[in-house]
Structures are given as C-alpha cells and as structure tokens.
C-alpha cells in the first residue's frame, strides 16, 4: 500500500553477487575493486555529506542497531569489502579508512548502497578520487581539514603524523576538560543560593513533568524532593500532575503544612479560629486534580475508542492503525521486518505505551530520531523515524505521555512510526509488538 511509510535496508542480494564474483575470480581479480580509481570515486566533501545525512557526521557512532560508523556500514558489508584489515568494525576505524571502504562499495554496488542519503548528498560514480590516507600516512589535505577545527576549539595547531592516534588523544583531552568544567559548574551551583532554596512556588503548565521542573528550577534532591514536599497536592502518582497545580519548591511546602495544623503550632485563640479557613482551599486543591483527572480520562476514552482502546495501564503508541508489517518479508528486510509500522501524518503525537525510564533519546542511524524506553516489566519499546523528541535519557515517563512526534527521519520512505518491543535495548531482540499490547489489554 502506498500510504504505508517504510524504512529501507541495504539489499544484501547485490552484495552476495559481488562477494561471489570476488571469490570466483581469485585474489588477482579482486585488485581492481580494492583500488577504486577516479571512474567510480567521490570526493571527501561528498562522503562527508553522506555521513551527515546517515549519522549527523559522527564517524564513530554505534547505537547498537546493526549499523556502524559515519557511513552506517553493516558488519557483513564492512568485512566483505576488506574493512577488517583496518578495524573490527566501521565505528572503530578512522574517517579515511571508512571512506576507502566506501569507495569499494560504491564501485561494486553504486550509489544505491545508500538509497536515501546518496540522493541528498549528490553521490554518483565518476567523481574525483578522495584525498584520504587509510594507512595512516601523512596527507597534507587531510591535515589541513583536521587542523582548522582543532585551532578553533583548543587554539592549538600541531601537525599530525598519525591522524587516528591524534584523534583519539584529542577526544580524551576534550572529555577530560568537559569533566573538569562540569565539576566546577556543580561546585558553583552548590555554593550559590538557588531559587528553590528560598521556597519559591511554581504553577504547573501543560507538558510539565516533575523531572523537567526540577531541572529548570535547580531543585536540590531533584524531582523526588519536589514530590516528597508536595505529595498532598500531587497524590499517589508522581507521573500524574495537572496544569494549574501549585507546587512549592525547596522544602517550604513542609513548613506550610506544619503551620496549617493548629495542634503542631500553638497560637493565640483568634489565630486558631482562622485555621479552619484553610480547609476549603485544601478541599478545592484536592478536588481540582480529581476533576481534571476525570475529565482527562473521559477525553481519553472518547479519543482512544475503537482501534486504540486501552485498559490496565497500557496504550497504543500513536492514534493510527497498524500496517501489519511485523516480520514481513521483502527486499528491504533480510531477516523480516523487526517492528510494526503505523502510517500517520508528520507531527502526530507519539506516546509511551506504558510507564518506564528513557534509555536513549536521539539519532539512531537508519531509524533516524528515536526513543528507547525500559518498562517496569523488563521489556523495551522503541519509537523510530520521529520528527521531534520531547524527552531525555534517564527521564521517567508515564503511560500515554507524549515522547515525540511522527516523522520520516533516517531510512524512511514517508512519515510513519516504526514501533518495536524488545527483550533487550539493542537491535535483534524483538518480539511481536501487537501481541504484547493486546496481552496487556490494548484493543488494537
């Protein structure tokens, strides 16, 4: 069906035929393929554009999804074209080495090996041979390209005889500087008085979570401290707060609660008579969340009726019908499709199917922008090809909470949500996502 967005995987059929040709021809026939000339070459600038599209230019990326390095090689492609002579995986090789292997793939498979990003980057056969040095020898062009960003970031300009070794040393130095800066910043924050320390009040707005409020207001003790101080206002579920609720930050809520109880704070008779006036306010505050919760549940029942109905604390990931693509066979998927696709318009809200903790949120190579959540039952859910992400790693999310929006990032042919349920956070541990949701009461 044309309305179903699907993401693409590199077809292994062409790689299989090419590997067979190399095996039959013998070592002598393999030499022209290893040393790809200008007839099947592309410039370093073009390869950098491809990497920017595939991995945002991160040449050492490894998200655990089966694609490695700046140009997102599969392990089988990396090994078949001689990449293991440089490093066990593409993400462990230098930029020059990855480009050298990419030249061989381009000569053998053509630009279609990168079906989406080759078009965006203008990758074609017949360009000039790239000025790279995969064996680590000195290369003037590469040295100038690497020296410029180093001079801006660290005000140093030292010629490199071994780019790979220097790059690793540079990353270690930057990490050390970042760690020192973070420690210094934390020390300054501890020394300086924070707004939350003065017992400031905060009114909840749409999209807020206790985690976001604690981070924005620099609350000592994090969201747990806010929940502990405002338990009477929030109720028994820290993941369920409502716009309009007034929270007290920095421990002042505890003081207010103590002052509201006459038996704990002896006062003169006239003041004690005024204490009952606080009761209607407390009742109103208690009623407001309950009323808002009932209204929200009613709206949820109306919007989630039919194919996305939910009970027992689970919900569908998006208000759209599934395409039935799990384990579907085809040229795009060598081992069958590992998730369920939900075709939907770009910007459609994507929700956590149940409560859990965000494991990762960011670029996922072929999956584009993705979020992975570990749930309380030990399962993991993945949401791929998002146009935007609204949560961060380590954040606690509740059932039905928006975590992003439908998009078409990564290897995708159109806007849709790629949804997986796994027994582990990485690729290859998938289970049937629709069966999982139905087993927990979701009518989908």
C-alpha positions as CSV (number, residue, x, y, z in Angstrom):
1,X,0.0,0.0,0.0
2,X,1.4,3.4,-1.0
3,X,0.2,5.1,2.2
4,X,2.5,3.0,4.4
5,X,5.8,4.6,5.3
6,X,8.6,2.1,5.4
7,X,12.3,2.4,6.1
8,X,14.9,0.9,3.8
9,X,17.7,-1.5,4.5
10,X,20.6,-2.1,2.2
11,X,19.8,-5.0,-0.1
12,X,22.1,-7.9,0.5
13,X,21.4,-9.6,-2.9
14,X,23.8,-7.3,-4.7
15,X,26.5,-7.7,-2.0
16,X,26.1,-11.5,-2.3
17,X,26.6,-11.5,-6.0
18,X,29.6,-9.2,-5.7
19,X,31.2,-11.3,-3.0
20,X,30.7,-14.4,-5.2
21,X,32.4,-12.7,-8.1
22,X,35.4,-11.9,-5.9
23,X,35.6,-15.5,-4.7
24,X,35.5,-17.0,-8.1
25,X,37.9,-14.5,-9.7
26,X,40.6,-15.1,-7.1
27,X,42.9,-12.6,-5.5
28,X,44.2,-11.3,-8.8
29,X,40.7,-10.3,-10.0
30,X,40.0,-8.5,-6.6
31,X,42.8,-6.0,-7.0
32,X,40.9,-3.6,-9.4
33,X,38.0,-3.5,-6.9
34,X,40.2,-2.7,-3.9
35,X,41.9,0.2,-5.6
36,X,38.9,2.0,-6.9
37,X,40.0,4.7,-9.3
38,X,38.5,8.0,-10.4
39,X,35.9,6.3,-12.6
40,X,34.0,5.1,-9.5
41,X,35.1,7.7,-6.9
42,X,33.7,10.6,-4.9
43,X,35.3,13.5,-3.2
44,X,35.9,13.7,0.6
45,X,33.3,16.5,0.7
46,X,30.7,14.3,-0.9
47,X,31.3,11.5,1.6
48,X,31.1,14.0,4.4
49,X,27.6,15.0,3.1
50,X,26.6,11.3,3.0
51,X,27.8,10.9,6.6
52,X,26.0,14.0,7.7
53,X,22.8,12.5,6.4
54,X,23.4,9.0,7.7
55,X,24.8,9.7,11.2
56,X,24.9,13.5,11.6
57,X,28.6,13.3,10.7
58,X,29.6,11.1,13.7
59,X,32.3,8.8,12.3
60,X,32.5,6.7,15.5
61,X,28.8,6.2,16.1
62,X,27.5,2.8,17.3
63,X,23.9,2.9,18.6
64,X,23.5,-0.9,18.7
65,X,21.1,-1.0,15.8
66,X,23.4,-3.1,13.5
67,X,24.8,-0.1,11.5
68,X,28.3,1.3,12.3
69,X,30.4,4.4,11.6
70,X,29.7,7.7,9.8
71,X,28.5,5.9,6.7
72,X,26.4,3.3,8.6
73,X,28.1,0.1,7.3
74,X,26.6,-3.3,8.3
75,X,29.1,-5.7,9.7
76,X,28.8,-8.0,6.7
77,X,29.5,-5.2,4.2
78,X,32.4,-3.9,6.2
79,X,34.0,-7.4,6.2
80,X,33.2,-8.3,2.6
81,X,34.9,-5.2,1.2
82,X,38.1,-5.6,3.3
83,X,37.3,-3.2,6.2
84,X,38.5,-5.7,8.9
85,X,42.0,-5.0,7.6
86,X,41.7,-1.6,9.3
87,X,39.4,-2.3,12.3
88,X,37.0,-5.0,13.5
89,X,34.0,-2.6,12.9
90,X,33.5,0.5,10.9
91,X,32.9,2.7,14.0
92,X,36.4,1.7,15.3
93,X,38.1,2.8,12.0
94,X,39.3,6.3,11.1
95,X,37.3,8.6,8.7
96,X,39.9,7.9,5.9
97,X,39.6,4.2,6.4
98,X,35.8,4.3,6.2
99,X,35.9,6.4,3.1
100,X,38.4,4.0,1.5
101,X,36.0,1.1,2.1
102,X,33.0,3.2,0.9
103,X,34.8,3.8,-2.4
104,X,34.9,0.0,-2.9
105,X,31.2,-0.3,-2.1
106,X,30.5,2.5,-4.5
107,X,32.4,0.7,-7.2
108,X,30.7,-2.6,-6.6
109,X,27.1,-1.6,-5.7
110,X,26.8,2.0,-6.9
111,X,25.2,4.9,-5.0
112,X,22.1,2.7,-4.3
113,X,24.0,1.2,-1.3
114,X,22.9,4.5,0.4
115,X,19.4,4.8,-1.1
116,X,18.3,7.9,0.6
117,X,21.4,9.8,1.6
118,X,23.2,9.3,-1.8
119,X,20.5,11.4,-3.4
120,X,20.6,14.1,-0.8
121,X,24.4,14.3,-0.9
122,X,24.7,14.1,-4.7
123,X,26.8,10.9,-4.5
124,X,27.5,9.5,-8.0
125,X,30.1,7.4,-9.7
126,X,32.8,9.1,-11.8
127,X,33.9,11.8,-9.3
128,X,37.5,12.7,-8.4
129,X,39.4,10.2,-6.2
130,X,39.2,11.3,-2.5
131,X,42.3,12.6,-0.8
132,X,42.4,10.1,2.0
133,X,45.2,8.2,3.7
134,X,43.6,5.0,5.2
135,X,47.1,3.5,6.1
136,X,47.8,6.5,8.5
137,X,50.5,8.1,6.3
138,X,50.8,11.9,6.3
139,X,48.3,13.6,4.0
140,X,48.6,17.4,3.5
141,X,44.9,17.9,2.5
142,X,43.6,15.8,5.4
143,X,45.9,17.5,7.9
144,X,44.6,21.0,6.8
145,X,41.0,19.8,7.2
146,X,41.6,18.4,10.7
147,X,43.9,21.3,11.9
148,X,41.3,24.0,11.3
149,X,38.6,22.8,13.8
150,X,41.3,22.0,16.3
151,X,42.7,25.5,16.2
152,X,39.2,27.0,16.8
153,X,38.3,24.6,19.7
154,X,41.7,24.4,21.5
155,X,43.8,27.2,19.9
156,X,46.4,24.6,19.0
157,X,47.8,23.8,15.6
158,X,50.2,20.9,15.7
159,X,50.9,18.8,12.5
160,X,49.7,15.2,12.8
161,X,51.8,12.3,11.5
162,X,49.2,9.7,12.7
163,X,45.6,11.1,12.4
164,X,44.0,8.2,14.0
165,X,46.2,8.3,17.2
166,X,45.9,12.1,17.5
167,X,42.2,12.0,17.1
168,X,41.8,9.6,20.0
169,X,44.1,11.7,22.1
170,X,42.1,14.8,21.2
171,X,38.8,13.1,22.2
172,X,40.3,12.0,25.6
173,X,41.6,15.6,26.2
174,X,38.2,17.1,25.4
175,X,36.4,14.6,27.6
176,X,38.8,15.5,30.5
177,X,38.2,19.2,30.0
178,X,34.4,18.7,29.9
179,X,34.5,16.6,33.1
180,X,36.5,19.4,34.9
181,X,34.2,22.1,33.6
182,X,31.1,20.1,34.8
183,X,32.6,19.6,38.2
184,X,33.4,23.3,38.5
185,X,29.9,24.2,37.4
186,X,28.4,21.8,40.0
187,X,30.6,23.4,42.7
188,X,29.4,26.9,41.8
189,X,25.8,25.8,41.9
190,X,26.2,24.3,45.3
191,X,27.9,27.5,46.6
192,X,25.4,29.9,45.1
193,X,21.9,30.2,46.6
194,X,19.2,28.7,44.3
195,X,15.7,29.9,43.7
196,X,14.3,26.7,45.1
197,X,16.2,27.2,48.4
198,X,14.1,30.2,49.1
199,X,10.8,28.2,49.0
200,X,9.6,29.5,45.7
201,X,6.2,28.5,44.3
202,X,5.6,27.1,40.9
203,X,2.4,26.6,38.8
204,X,2.3,23.5,36.6
205,X,1.8,24.2,32.9
206,X,0.9,21.8,30.1
207,X,3.8,19.4,29.2
208,X,5.4,19.7,32.6
209,X,6.9,16.7,34.5
210,X,8.5,16.8,37.9
211,X,11.8,15.9,36.2
212,X,11.6,19.0,33.9
213,X,10.6,21.3,36.8
214,X,13.4,20.1,39.0
215,X,16.0,20.5,36.2
216,X,14.7,24.0,35.2
217,X,14.5,25.3,38.8
218,X,17.7,23.7,40.1
219,X,16.0,21.9,42.9
220,X,18.3,20.1,45.3
221,X,17.2,16.5,45.5
222,X,15.6,16.5,42.0
223,X,12.1,15.5,41.2
224,X,12.0,13.2,44.2
225,X,12.4,16.2,46.5
226,X,9.5,18.1,44.8
227,X,7.2,15.0,45.1
228,X,8.1,14.5,48.7
229,X,7.3,18.1,49.6
230,X,4.1,18.2,47.5
231,X,2.7,14.7,48.0
232,X,-0.6,16.0,49.3
233,X,-1.1,18.2,46.2
234,X,0.1,15.6,43.6
235,X,-1.3,12.4,45.1
236,X,0.0,8.9,44.9
237,X,1.4,9.0,41.3
238,X,4.4,11.3,40.8
239,X,4.0,10.9,37.0
240,X,0.5,12.4,37.1
241,X,0.5,16.2,37.5
242,X,-2.0,18.7,36.1
243,X,-1.8,22.2,34.7
244,X,-2.8,24.8,37.3
245,X,-1.5,22.8,40.3
246,X,0.7,25.0,42.6
247,X,3.9,23.3,43.8
248,X,6.2,24.6,46.5
249,X,10.0,24.2,45.8
250,X,12.8,23.9,48.3
251,X,11.0,22.5,51.4
252,X,8.6,25.4,52.1
253,X,5.6,23.1,51.5
254,X,6.5,21.1,54.6
255,X,6.6,24.3,56.6
256,X,3.2,25.4,55.2
257,X,1.7,22.0,56.1
258,X,3.0,22.2,59.6
259,X,1.7,25.8,60.1
260,X,-1.8,24.7,58.8
261,X,-2.1,22.2,61.7
262,X,-3.1,24.0,65.0
263,X,-2.0,21.1,67.2
264,X,1.6,21.4,65.9
265,X,1.9,25.2,66.1
266,X,0.4,26.7,69.4
267,X,-1.2,30.0,68.6
268,X,-3.4,32.6,70.3
269,X,-7.2,31.9,70.2
270,X,-8.0,34.4,67.4
271,X,-5.4,32.9,65.1
272,X,-6.6,29.4,65.9
273,X,-10.1,30.4,64.8
274,X,-8.7,31.4,61.4
275,X,-7.2,27.9,60.8
276,X,-10.5,26.3,59.5
277,X,-10.4,28.8,56.6
278,X,-7.5,26.7,55.1
279,X,-9.8,23.7,54.9
280,X,-11.9,24.8,51.9
281,X,-8.7,25.7,50.0
282,X,-7.3,22.2,50.7
283,X,-10.6,20.7,49.6
284,X,-10.5,22.7,46.4
285,X,-7.0,21.7,45.7
286,X,-7.8,18.1,46.2
287,X,-11.0,18.4,44.1
288,X,-9.2,20.1,41.2
289,X,-6.8,17.3,40.4
290,X,-9.6,14.7,40.8
291,X,-11.9,16.7,38.5
292,X,-9.2,17.3,35.9
293,X,-8.2,13.5,36.1
294,X,-11.8,12.6,35.4
295,X,-12.1,15.0,32.5
296,X,-8.8,13.7,31.0
297,X,-10.0,10.1,31.4
298,X,-13.2,11.0,29.7
299,X,-11.4,12.7,26.8
300,X,-9.0,9.7,26.6
301,X,-11.9,7.3,26.4
302,X,-13.5,9.2,23.6
303,X,-10.3,9.7,21.6
304,X,-8.9,6.2,22.2
305,X,-12.1,4.3,21.4
306,X,-12.1,1.7,18.7
307,X,-8.7,0.5,17.3
308,X,-6.7,2.3,20.0
309,X,-8.7,1.4,23.1
310,X,-6.7,0.8,26.3
311,X,-7.1,-0.7,29.8
312,X,-4.8,-1.9,32.6
313,X,-2.2,0.8,32.3
314,X,-1.1,0.4,28.6
315,X,-2.0,2.3,25.4
316,X,-1.3,2.3,21.7
317,X,1.9,4.3,20.7
318,X,0.0,6.6,18.3
319,X,-3.6,7.2,17.2
320,X,-3.2,5.4,13.9
321,X,-3.9,1.9,12.5
322,X,-1.0,-0.6,12.3
323,X,0.1,-1.8,8.9
324,X,0.7,-5.4,9.9
325,X,4.3,-5.2,8.8
326,X,5.9,-7.1,11.7
327,X,8.1,-10.0,10.3
328,X,7.0,-9.1,6.8
329,X,9.5,-10.5,4.2
330,X,10.9,-8.4,1.4
331,X,13.9,-6.9,-0.3
332,X,14.2,-4.2,2.3
333,X,14.5,-6.6,5.3
334,X,16.9,-9.5,5.1
335,X,15.5,-11.2,8.3
336,X,12.0,-9.9,8.2
337,X,10.7,-6.6,9.5
338,X,11.5,-6.3,13.2
339,X,8.8,-3.8,14.1
340,X,5.3,-2.6,13.4
341,X,4.8,0.5,11.2
342,X,2.0,3.0,11.9
343,X,1.5,5.3,8.9
344,X,0.5,8.8,10.2
345,X,0.9,12.5,9.4
346,X,4.1,14.3,10.4
347,X,3.7,15.8,13.8
348,X,1.2,13.3,15.1
349,X,1.9,12.8,18.9
350,X,3.8,9.6,19.8
351,X,3.1,8.2,23.3
352,X,4.8,5.9,25.7
353,X,2.8,2.6,25.7
354,X,3.3,2.3,29.5
355,X,5.4,3.8,32.2
356,X,9.2,3.4,32.3
357,X,12.5,5.1,32.1
358,X,14.0,6.6,28.9
359,X,17.2,4.6,28.0
360,X,18.2,6.7,24.9
361,X,16.7,9.6,23.0
362,X,18.5,10.9,19.9
363,X,19.8,9.9,16.5
364,X,19.6,6.1,15.7
365,X,21.2,5.8,12.3
366,X,18.8,4.1,9.9
367,X,16.0,4.6,12.5
368,X,16.5,8.4,12.4
369,X,15.4,10.2,15.6
370,X,14.4,7.5,18.1
371,X,13.4,7.0,21.7
372,X,14.0,3.7,23.6
373,X,12.2,3.1,26.9
374,X,12.8,0.4,29.5
375,X,9.5,-0.6,31.2
376,X,8.8,-1.9,34.6
377,X,8.1,-5.4,33.3
378,X,11.7,-5.6,31.9
379,X,10.7,-5.1,28.2
380,X,12.0,-2.3,26.0
381,X,10.0,-0.3,23.4
382,X,11.5,1.6,20.5
383,X,9.9,4.6,18.6
384,X,11.7,5.4,15.3
385,X,11.8,8.0,12.5
386,X,10.5,10.8,14.8
387,X,10.3,14.4,13.6
388,X,10.9,15.6,17.1
389,X,11.8,14.3,20.6
390,X,10.4,15.7,23.8
391,X,12.1,13.5,26.5
392,X,15.7,12.9,27.5
393,X,17.7,9.9,28.6
394,X,17.2,9.0,32.3
395,X,13.8,10.7,32.4
396,X,10.8,8.8,34.0
397,X,7.7,8.8,31.7
398,X,4.1,7.7,32.4
399,X,1.7,5.7,30.3
400,X,0.3,7.8,27.4
401,X,2.9,10.6,27.9
402,X,4.0,12.3,24.7
403,X,7.6,11.5,24.0
404,X,7.9,12.8,20.4
405,X,6.1,13.3,17.1
406,X,5.7,11.2,13.9
407,X,8.3,12.0,11.1
408,X,10.3,10.5,8.3
409,X,13.9,10.7,9.5
410,X,16.6,8.1,8.8
411,X,16.0,5.4,6.2
412,X,12.3,6.1,5.6
413,X,10.0,6.4,2.5
414,X,7.4,8.5,4.2
415,X,6.0,9.7,7.5
416,X,5.2,6.9,9.9
417,X,6.1,5.5,13.3
418,X,8.3,2.4,13.5
419,X,7.4,0.7,16.8
420,X,9.3,-2.2,18.3
421,X,9.1,-4.2,21.6
422,X,12.3,-5.9,22.7
423,X,13.7,-8.1,25.4
424,X,16.9,-6.0,25.4
425,X,17.7,-2.4,24.3
426,X,19.6,-3.4,21.2
427,X,18.6,-4.5,17.7
428,X,17.7,-8.2,17.1
429,X,15.8,-8.9,20.4
430,X,12.4,-8.0,19.1
431,X,9.1,-9.7,20.0
432,X,5.6,-9.2,18.4
433,X,4.6,-5.7,19.3
434,X,0.9,-6.0,18.6
435,X,0.7,-9.3,20.6
436,X,2.5,-7.5,23.5
437,X,0.0,-4.7,23.6
438,X,-3.0,-7.0,23.2
439,X,-1.8,-9.1,26.1
440,X,-1.9,-6.0,28.3
441,X,-5.5,-5.1,27.3
442,X,-4.9,-2.7,24.4
443,X,-7.6,-3.1,21.8
444,X,-5.6,-2.6,18.6
